[in-house]
Amino acid sequence: MNYKLNSMPIQIATEPYLNRRTNDLLITELNDVDDELMGWIKEAAAFSAAK
């Protein structure tokens, strides 16, 4: 992913390879999983599957 998620506080963000990031975030409530986060997860999964 080439961008940061705006609605969630990222705990740890790293770029182990060029244009490949890992992001750790803390989800404490079901309400933390919103449409933006789900879209971000789906996009990340599609990116990973294409590699």
Secondary structure, 3 states (H helix, E strand, C coil): CCCCCCCCCEEEEEEEECCEEEEEECCCCHHHCCHHHHHHHHHHHHHHHHC
